[in-house]
Amino acid sequence: MTTLKLLKILSHLFCCRNRNQLQYGNIMYDRRVVRGNLHDQQFNSKNNQSDPGLQQRQQAYRRRAIARKQAKEQLKTKTPEAIQGRQHVVVQTGETLYSFLEELSNIIQVSEIDCQTDEFLDKPSTPLFVPAKSGVDVETQIEEGDLFDFDLEVQPVLEVLVGKTIEQSLLEVMEEEELACLRTQQRVFQELRNNELAEVQRLEEQERRYREEKERRVAQQKEVLKKEQETAEKIAARVFSQQYLAGLLPAVFSALRRHGYFYDPVEKDISVNFLPWLITEVNKQLDKRYAAREVLDNIIYEVTLKRLGDFKHLKFSQDF
């Protein structure tokens, strides 16, 4: 709280106390005193306030103007209300529409006109409006000793204010000390908590490493046992196959030889390549020989038929 506010409060308190004891007027609390800008305020004269007939005539004029305006609006022809979703728009229609048309062109008609005007004198400034004085002036006389003794009467109030201020300051200081202690305790607790969390994380990480190492060792041991079992099975299978195939190979080879899988290359070449070619060539030669014989038979047949015709013609000529 500043000194200026404190002085205002003290002056207000002592003014209120003295106002209850002494009856005097103060122009700052008088409703008849005009405050603020006088240009924006409207004042009525005493004649207007005291003449009720003028007020009644003014009210009658206002009522008549309102009635005439309402009558004009009622007599005016109105357009029907627009349907839902539409609204009326003012549009110029009729023959007068063409008088408002304007031809648009890119060429702008420009003309220059000069005129000479007389010089005008500067208008003097408007004087300030000073309203007519109204009301009754009131004054207040303050004698020696009417007001309070500030130095004497302000002492108990200051003692109370200073005492309250010191008490409030002590409370605030104690509160700040308590808050500082609480912050210290919170900081210590937070440090302990962080240390415990770090230790817990370290232990969890160690446990995780142990668990992963154990799982890796178990997996390695399982892999070793699996490989040993596979090796033993392979050895057993090899021994069994050797024992089983000891007498099987000669029998297989003999069976394959009987079925012709083992053959002489020369014999195979003769039977596969030479004999089919030879048979094909022999067939071709036989086909040629058969064709020659057929041609010869046809020639002999034709010669025989010709000779027979000649013999018949010769015999017929000898008879005649």
C-alpha positions in Angstrom: 0.0 0.0 0.0 1.5 3.3 -1.1 1.7 6.5 1.0 -0.7 8.3 -1.4 -3.4 5.7 -0.9 -2.8 5.7 2.8 -3.3 9.5 3.0 -6.5 9.3 0.9 -8.0 6.7 3.3 -7.0 8.7 6.3 -8.5 11.9 4.9 -11.7 10.1 4.0 -12.0 8.6 7.5 -11.5 11.9 9.3 -13.8 13.8 6.8 -16.6 11.3 7.5 -16.1 11.6 11.3 -16.1 15.4 11.2 -19.1 15.5 8.9 -21.0 13.6 11.5 -20.0 16.1 14.2 -20.1 19.4 12.3 -22.8 20.4 9.9 -21.2 22.2 6.9 -21.5 22.2 3.2 -18.9 21.1 0.6 -19.3 22.2 -3.0 -17.7 19.0 -4.2 -20.7 17.1 -2.9 -23.3 19.6 -4.1 -25.6 18.3 -6.9 -26.1 21.8 -8.2 -22.4 22.2 -9.2 -21.9 21.4 -12.9 -18.9 19.1 -13.6 -17.2 18.2 -16.9 -17.5 19.7 -20.4 -20.3 22.3 -20.7 -20.5 22.2 -24.5 -22.0 18.6 -24.6 -24.6 19.3 -21.9 -28.1 20.7 -22.6 -29.7 23.0 -20.1 -33.4 23.9 -20.0 -34.4 27.3 -18.7 -36.6 27.8 -15.8 -39.5 29.0 -18.0 -39.4 25.7 -19.9 -39.3 23.7 -16.7 -42.1 25.7 -15.1 -44.4 25.8 -18.2 -46.4 22.5 -18.3 -48.5 23.8 -21.3 -45.4 24.0 -23.5 -44.4 20.5 -22.7 -47.9 19.2 -23.4 -48.0 21.0 -26.8 -44.6 19.5 -27.7 -45.8 16.0 -26.8 -49.0 16.6 -28.9 -46.8 17.6 -31.9 -44.7 14.5 -31.5 -47.8 12.2 -31.4 -49.3 13.9 -34.5 -46.0 13.4 -36.5 -45.8 9.8 -35.5 -49.5 9.3 -36.5 -49.0 10.9 -39.9 -45.9 8.7 -40.5 -47.8 5.6 -39.6 -50.8 6.6 -41.9 -48.4 7.1 -44.8 -46.9 3.7 -44.3 -50.3 2.0 -44.2 -51.6 3.8 -47.3 -48.5 2.9 -49.3 -48.9 0.0 -51.7 -46.7 -2.8 -50.6 -45.2 -5.8 -52.4 -46.3 -9.3 -51.3 -44.0 -11.0 -48.9 -41.3 -13.1 -50.6 -41.6 -16.9 -50.4 -39.3 -18.9 -48.2 -35.7 -18.9 -49.4 -36.0 -15.7 -51.4 -35.9 -12.0 -50.8 -37.0 -8.8 -52.6 -34.4 -6.7 -54.5 -35.0 -3.1 -55.7 -34.9 -3.1 -59.5 -35.4 -0.1 -61.9 -38.0 -1.1 -64.5 -40.1 0.7 -67.2 -39.2 3.2 -69.9 -37.1 5.2 -67.5 -34.6 2.4 -67.4 -33.0 3.4 -70.7 -32.3 6.9 -69.3 -29.9 5.3 -66.8 -28.0 3.2 -69.3 -24.5 4.2 -70.0 -22.3 3.1 -72.9 -19.0 1.6 -71.9 -16.0 2.3 -74.1 -12.3 2.3 -73.7 -12.0 5.9 -74.9 -12.4 8.4 -72.0 -13.7 11.8 -73.0 -11.6 14.4 -71.3 -12.2 18.2 -71.4 -10.4 21.0 -69.6 -12.2 24.0 -68.2 -10.7 27.0 -66.3 -12.4 29.4 -64.0 -11.3 32.3 -61.9 -12.7 32.8 -58.5 -12.4 35.7 -56.0 -10.3 35.3 -53.0 -12.2 34.7 -49.7 -11.3 36.0 -46.4 -10.5 33.5 -43.6 -13.5 32.8 -41.4 -12.9 33.9 -37.8 -12.8 31.3 -35.1 -16.1 30.5 -33.4 -16.2 31.8 -29.9 -16.7 29.4 -27.0 -20.2 28.8 -25.9 -20.8 29.9 -22.3 -24.2 28.9 -21.0 -26.2 31.3 -18.8 -25.7 31.1 -15.1 -28.4 29.2 -13.2 -28.9 28.1 -9.6 -27.8 29.7 -6.3 -24.2 30.0 -5.2 -23.3 28.3 -1.9 -20.1 28.8 0.1 -18.6 27.2 3.1 -16.5 29.0 5.8 -13.9 26.8 7.6 -12.7 28.4 10.9 -9.4 27.7 12.7 -9.6 24.4 14.5 -12.6 23.0 12.5 -10.5 20.4 10.7 -8.7 17.6 12.4 -5.0 17.7 13.6 -3.4 15.3 11.2 -0.2 14.7 13.1 -2.1 13.9 16.3 -5.0 11.9 15.0 -3.0 9.9 12.4 -0.7 8.3 15.0 -3.1 5.5 16.2 -4.1 4.7 12.6 -0.4 4.5 11.6 0.4 2.3 14.6 -2.3 -0.1 13.6 -1.2 -0.1 9.9 2.4 -0.4 10.8 1.6 -3.2 13.3 -0.5 -5.1 10.8 2.2 -4.6 8.1 4.9 -5.9 10.3 2.7 -8.8 11.4 1.9 -9.6 7.8 5.6 -9.3 6.8 6.6 -11.7 9.6 3.9 -14.2 8.5 5.1 -13.9 4.9 8.8 -14.4 6.0 7.8 -17.5 8.1 5.8 -18.8 5.2 8.8 -18.3 2.8 11.1 -20.1 5.3 8.6 -23.0 5.6 8.3 -23.2 1.8 12.1 -23.1 1.5 12.3 -26.0 4.0 9.7 -27.9 2.1 11.6 -27.3 -1.2 14.8 -28.6 0.5 13.0 -31.7 1.7 11.5 -32.3 -1.7 14.9 -31.9 -3.3 16.5 -34.4 -0.9 13.6 -36.8 -1.4 13.9 -36.4 -5.2 17.6 -37.1 -5.1 17.1 -40.2 -2.9 14.3 -41.3 -5.2 16.5 -40.8 -8.3 19.3 -42.7 -6.7 17.0 -45.6 -5.8 15.6 -45.6 -9.4 19.1 -45.7 -10.8 20.0 -48.6 -8.5 16.8 -50.4 -9.5 17.5 -49.9 -13.1 21.1 -51.1 -12.7 19.9 -54.3 -10.9 17.2 -54.8 -13.6 19.8 -54.4 -16.3 22.2 -56.9 -14.5 19.3 -59.4 -14.1 18.5 -59.0 -17.8 22.1 -59.6 -18.8 22.2 -62.7 -16.5 18.9 -64.0 -18.0 20.1 -63.4 -21.6 23.4 -65.1 -20.8 21.6 -68.1 -19.3 19.3 -68.4 -22.3 22.2 -68.1 -24.7 24.1 -70.9 -22.8 21.1 -73.1 -22.8 20.5 -72.5 -26.5 24.2 -73.3 -27.2 24.0 -76.5 -25.2 20.8 -77.6 -27.0 22.5 -76.9 -30.3 25.5 -79.0 -29.3 23.2 -81.9 -28.2 21.2 -81.6 -31.4 24.4 -81.8 -33.5 25.7 -84.8 -31.5 22.4 -86.6 -32.1 22.4 -85.8 -35.8 26.0 -87.0 -36.0 25.1 -90.3 -34.3 22.1 -90.8 -36.6 24.3 -90.1 -39.6 26.9 -92.6 -38.5 24.3 -95.2 -37.8 22.6 -94.6 -41.2 26.0 -94.9 -42.9 26.9 -98.1 -41.2 23.4 -99.6 -42.0 23.6 -98.5 -45.6 27.1 -100.0 -46.0 25.9 -103.3 -44.6 22.7 -103.2 -46.7 24.5 -102.3 -49.9 27.3 -104.8 -49.5 25.4 -107.6 -51.4 23.1 -105.3 -53.2 25.6 -103.7 -55.7 26.5 -107.0 -57.5 22.8 -108.0 -57.8 21.9 -104.6 -59.2 24.6 -104.5 -61.7 23.7 -108.0 -62.9 20.0 -107.1 -63.2 20.9 -103.9 -65.1 23.1 -105.9 -67.5 20.3 -108.4 -68.1 17.9 -105.6 -68.9 20.3 -104.0 -71.3 21.4 -101.0 -69.4 25.0 -102.1 -69.9 25.6 -102.6 -73.7 28.3 -102.6 -76.4 28.6 -99.2 -78.1 29.3 -100.7 -81.6 26.3 -103.0 -81.3 24.2 -100.1 -80.0 25.3 -97.9 -82.9 24.5 -100.6 -85.5 21.1 -101.4 -84.0 20.1 -97.8 -83.5 21.7 -95.9 -86.4 22.8 -98.3 -89.2 20.0 -100.8 -89.4 17.1 -98.1 -89.6 19.1 -96.3 -92.3 19.7 -99.5 -94.2 16.0 -100.5 -94.1 15.0 -97.0 -95.3 17.4 -97.2 -98.3 16.3 -100.7 -99.2 12.6 -99.5 -99.1 13.5 -96.6 -101.4 15.3 -98.9 -103.9 12.3 -101.3 -103.9 9.9 -98.4 -104.4 11.9 -97.3 -107.5 12.0 -100.9 -108.8 8.2 -101.2 -108.3 7.7 -97.9 -110.1 9.9 -99.0 -113.1 8.0 -102.3 -113.4 4.6 -100.5 -113.4 5.9 -98.2 -116.2 7.1 -101.1 -118.2 3.8 -103.0 -117.8 1.9 -100.0 -119.0 4.1 -99.6 -122.0 3.7 -103.3 -122.9 0.0 -103.1 -122.4 -0.3 -100.1 -124.7 1.9 -101.7 -127.4 -0.1 -104.9 -127.2 -3.4 -103.0 -127.7 -1.9 -101.1 -130.7 -0.7 -104.3 -132.3 -4.0 -106.0 -131.8 -5.8 -103.1 -133.5 -3.4 -103.3 -136.4 -4.0 -107.0 -136.8 -7.8 -106.5 -136.7 -7.6 -103.8 -139.4 -5.4 -106.0 -141.6 -7.7 -109.0 -141.4 -10.7 -106.9 -142.3 -9.0 -105.6 -145.4 -8.0 -109.1 -146.6 -11.6 -110.3 -146.3 -12.8 -107.7 -148.8 
